[in-house]
């Protein structure tokens, strides 16, 4: 079941990403040579209207290959007016950006499903712990947290995110009490029993059930939270606040999916489905953000070259751009091997 859930989740996320590229390419008149889900050897497929639609063995990625995208065909005179490089800069930019954009759209649809069936959480303090900073600062049960270090807070899980990023450091907290806005500064206190830094709140999530058009607003807050979590996690990696053990590849993600499905199964199929949709939401946002990073071989790397072309009025020579993307692809493969090895070691450990 873990393998099935893993394939379904990754399949849907990759399909949304590649379909974004495919749809905008078609809209802009760019010929799609191959639309593939998965990597490795081909296991099924068909050819229609000049495009190969393919399913490959490993459910770890996909591809939407445009005619002349690498510049090779054009150098040989084999590409026509529907090739990637023959399209306008704007058309190529939209075709590249569409992949990550569709990941965010998928995340929003998943959020609507999650919130519609399972509701969401507001950052309302349920109680305070004696002897901890929250009590000393005068906070009480019922206070609605609205800001932490200047950032707007909409869901309770954002409190966890901000506390984790500011372990032992002052946090400026803005909250509402009886319709009045108040502020305080709290330094999380290390708790020996739990081994964590605590503000001293006994719960800070209040269940919210959407009514009417609130579903759209609350779904947006869910996607916003996943986006913040992804960006802040990347920031922690760069700052050295996270280690290799905080990074997971396909094996690690499959392990998490299996564990979540197993724990949720005792509460019924609906709870399993909601938990797996929550993982899919986070992974879809994650894929969208990662692909927008300005790194060669990723959509963000291609976008950088297209923006340079738009500014200078002429493209970077295809062979030079190809070399940069190839170097980036090699680096990504090395990283993938390292993450896979790390996943396997952690699994057996």
C-alpha positions in Angstrom: 0.0 0.0 0.0 2.9 2.3 0.7 4.2 1.8 -2.9 0.7 2.3 -4.3 0.1 5.5 -2.3 3.6 6.8 -3.3 3.0 6.2 -7.0 -0.4 7.9 -6.8 0.8 11.0 -5.0 3.9 11.5 -7.1 2.0 10.6 -10.3 -0.7 13.3 -9.7 1.9 15.9 -8.7 4.2 15.3 -11.7 1.2 15.0 -14.1 0.0 18.5 -12.9 3.5 20.0 -13.4 4.1 18.5 -16.9 0.5 19.3 -18.0 1.1 22.9 -17.2 4.1 23.0 -19.5 2.1 21.0 -22.1 -1.0 23.2 -22.0 0.8 26.5 -22.3 3.1 25.1 -25.1 0.0 24.1 -27.0 -1.6 27.5 -26.5 1.5 29.2 -27.7 1.8 27.0 -30.8 5.0 25.2 -29.6 5.3 21.6 -30.7 5.5 19.1 -27.9 7.7 16.1 -29.0 7.1 14.0 -25.9 4.9 14.1 -22.8 6.2 11.6 -20.3 5.3 10.6 -16.7 8.1 8.8 -14.8 11.8 8.2 -15.6 13.7 5.3 -17.1 12.6 2.7 -19.6 9.3 3.1 -21.4 6.5 0.7 -20.3 3.5 2.1 -22.2 2.6 4.9 -24.6 1.1 6.0 -27.8 1.7 8.6 -30.6 -0.9 11.2 -31.5 -0.6 14.4 -33.6 3.2 14.4 -33.6 3.5 13.9 -29.8 4.6 10.7 -27.9 2.6 10.2 -24.7 4.7 7.9 -22.5 4.6 6.2 -19.1 8.1 5.2 -17.8 9.1 2.8 -15.2 10.2 4.9 -12.2 7.5 7.3 -10.8 10.1 9.9 -9.8 9.6 12.6 -12.4 8.4 13.4 -15.8 9.2 15.5 -19.0 7.5 17.7 -21.5 10.0 17.9 -24.3 9.6 20.8 -26.8 10.8 20.7 -30.4 14.2 22.4 -30.6 14.3 23.2 -26.8 18.0 22.3 -26.6 18.9 24.2 -29.8 20.2 21.1 -31.5 17.5 20.7 -34.1 17.7 24.3 -35.1 21.4 24.2 -35.7 20.8 21.2 -38.0 17.9 23.0 -39.7 15.5 20.3 -38.7 13.1 22.4 -36.5 10.2 24.3 -38.0 8.2 27.4 -37.1 6.6 25.5 -34.2 9.9 24.9 -32.4 10.5 26.2 -28.8 13.2 28.8 -29.8 11.0 30.0 -32.7 8.3 31.2 -30.3 8.4 34.6 -28.7 10.2 35.2 -25.4 6.9 35.7 -23.7 5.5 32.5 -25.0 8.5 30.5 -23.9 8.5 32.2 -20.4 4.8 31.3 -19.9 5.4 27.7 -21.1 8.3 27.3 -18.6 6.5 29.0 -15.6 3.3 27.0 -16.2 4.8 23.8 -14.7 5.3 25.3 -11.2 2.2 27.4 -11.5 0.1 24.2 -12.0 1.6 22.7 -8.9 0.3 25.7 -6.9 -3.1 25.3 -8.6 -3.2 21.6 -7.7 -2.2 22.5 -4.1 -5.1 24.9 -3.9 -7.6 22.3 -5.2 -6.2 19.8 -2.6 -6.5 22.5 0.1 -10.2 23.0 -0.9 -10.8 19.3 -0.5 -9.0 19.1 2.8 -10.6 22.2 4.3 -14.1 21.3 2.9 -14.0 17.9 4.6 -11.7 18.3 7.5 -11.8 22.0 8.4 -8.7 23.9 9.5 -7.1 25.5 12.6 -7.0 29.0 13.9 -4.1 30.1 16.2 -6.2 30.5 19.4 -4.4 29.9 22.7 -6.1 27.1 24.6 -4.3 27.7 27.9 -0.9 28.7 29.4 1.7 26.7 31.3 2.7 27.9 34.8 6.3 29.2 35.0 6.7 29.7 31.3 7.2 32.9 29.3 3.6 33.1 28.0 2.2 33.3 31.5 4.8 35.9 32.6 3.9 38.0 29.5 0.3 38.0 30.6 -1.1 35.9 27.8 -4.4 34.0 28.4 -6.6 31.3 27.0 -8.7 32.7 24.1 -6.0 35.1 22.8 -5.8 35.0 19.0 -2.3 35.1 17.7 -2.1 37.3 14.5 1.5 38.2 14.2 4.9 36.7 15.0 8.0 38.8 14.3 6.0 40.9 12.0 4.7 38.0 9.9 0.9 37.6 9.6 -0.3 34.4 11.2 -3.5 32.7 9.9 -3.2 29.0 10.9 -2.1 27.4 14.1 0.7 25.4 12.5 2.4 28.6 11.6 3.1 29.1 15.3 5.0 25.8 15.4 7.0 26.9 12.3 8.0 30.3 13.7 8.8 28.9 17.1 11.1 26.2 15.6 12.9 28.8 13.5 13.5 31.0 16.6 14.6 28.6 19.2 15.7 30.5 22.3 15.5 33.9 20.4 13.1 36.7 21.1 9.7 36.5 19.3 7.5 39.6 18.9 3.9 38.4 19.3 0.8 40.3 18.3 -2.5 39.0 19.5 -6.2 39.9 19.7 -8.1 39.9 23.0 -11.7 41.1 23.2 -11.3 42.9 19.9 -8.2 44.8 21.0 -4.8 44.3 19.5 -1.9 43.8 21.9 1.8 43.0 21.6 4.5 41.3 23.7 8.0 39.9 23.3 8.6 36.3 24.4 11.9 34.3 24.5 11.0 30.6 24.2 12.3 28.6 27.2 14.0 25.3 26.9 12.0 22.5 28.5 14.1 19.5 29.7 11.1 17.1 29.8 10.2 17.6 26.1 13.6 18.5 24.9 12.2 21.5 23.1 12.0 25.3 23.3 8.5 26.3 24.5 6.6 29.5 24.6 4.3 28.0 27.2 1.0 27.6 25.5 -1.1 24.5 26.2 -2.4 24.2 22.7 -2.7 26.9 20.1 -5.1 25.4 17.5 -8.8 26.0 17.4 -10.9 23.9 14.9 -12.6 26.0 12.2 -15.3 24.7 9.9 -15.6 26.6 6.6 -18.9 28.3 5.8 -19.8 29.6 2.4 -17.1 31.5 0.6 -14.8 31.1 3.6 -13.7 27.9 2.0 -11.6 29.8 -0.6 -10.0 32.0 2.0 -9.1 29.2 4.3 -7.8 27.0 1.4 -5.6 29.9 0.4 -4.2 30.0 4.0 -3.4 26.3 3.8 -1.4 26.8 0.6 0.3 29.9 2.0 1.3 27.9 5.1 2.9 25.1 2.9 4.6 27.8 0.8 6.1 29.4 4.0 7.1 26.0 5.4 9.0 25.2 2.2 10.8 28.5 1.9 11.7 28.6 5.5 13.0 25.1 5.4 15.2 26.0 2.5 16.4 29.0 4.4 17.3 26.8 7.4 19.3 24.5 5.1 21.3 27.5 3.8 21.8 28.9 7.3 23.0 25.6 8.6 20.0 25.3 11.1 19.0 22.0 9.4 21.1 18.9 8.6 21.1 16.2 6.1 18.8 14.2 8.4 16.1 16.9 7.8 16.2 16.2 4.0 14.2 13.4 2.4 14.3 11.9 -1.1 11.9 9.4 -2.6 12.7 6.6 -0.1 12.3 8.9 2.8 9.1 10.4 1.5 7.7 6.9 0.8 8.6 6.0 4.4 6.7 9.0 5.7 3.7 8.2 3.5 3.6 4.6 4.8 3.9 5.7 8.5 1.2 8.3 8.1 -1.2 5.9 6.3 -0.6 3.2 8.9 -1.3 5.6 11.9 -4.4 7.1 10.2 -5.8 3.7 9.2 -7.2 3.0 12.6 -9.5 6.1 12.2 -10.9 5.0 8.9 -10.4 5.5 5.1 -11.5 9.1 5.1 -8.8 10.1 7.6 -6.2 8.2 5.6 -7.3 10.1 2.4 -7.2 13.5 4.2 -3.7 12.8 5.6 -2.4 11.7 2.2 -3.9 14.7 0.5 -2.2 16.9 3.0 1.2 15.3 2.1 0.4 15.7 -1.6 -0.4 19.4 -1.0 2.9 20.0 0.7 4.9 18.1 -1.9 3.1 19.9 -4.8 4.1 23.3 -3.3 7.6 21.9 -2.6 8.0 20.9 -6.2 6.7 24.2 -7.5 9.1 26.2 -5.3 12.2 23.9 -6.0 11.6 24.2 -9.8 11.5 28.0 -9.6 15.0 28.1 -8.0 17.4 29.8 -10.4 19.5 26.6 -10.8 20.6 25.2 -14.2 18.4 22.3 -15.5 15.4 23.4 -13.4 12.6 25.6 -14.7 14.0 28.5 -12.7 17.4 28.1 -14.5 15.7 28.2 -17.9 13.7 31.2 -16.8 16.9 33.1 -15.9 18.2 32.6 -19.5 14.8 33.7 -21.0 14.7 36.8 -18.8 18.3 37.7 -19.9 17.2 37.3 -23.5 14.2 39.5 -22.9 16.5 42.2 -21.4 19.3 42.1 -23.9 17.1 41.5 -27.0 18.9 38.4 -28.2 19.3 34.9 -26.9 22.4 33.3 -25.2 24.1 31.0 -27.7 22.2 27.6 -27.5 25.4 25.6 -27.1 26.5 27.7 -24.1 23.1 27.5 -22.4 23.1 23.7 -23.1 26.5 23.3 -21.3 25.2 25.2 -18.3 22.1 23.1 -18.1 24.1 19.9 -18.5 26.4 20.8 -15.7 23.3 21.6 -13.5 21.8 18.2 -14.5 24.9 16.4 -13.4 25.0 18.3 -10.1 21.3 17.3 -9.5 22.0 13.7 -10.2 24.9 13.7 -7.7 22.6 15.3 -5.2 19.9 12.7 -5.9 22.4 9.9 -5.3 23.5 11.4 -2.0 19.9 12.0 -0.8 19.0 8.4 -1.8 22.0 7.0 0.1 21.1 9.1 3.1 17.5 7.9 2.9 18.5 4.2 2.8 21.0 4.6 5.7 18.4 6.3 7.8 15.8 3.7 7.0 18.0 0.8 8.1 19.3 2.8 11.1 
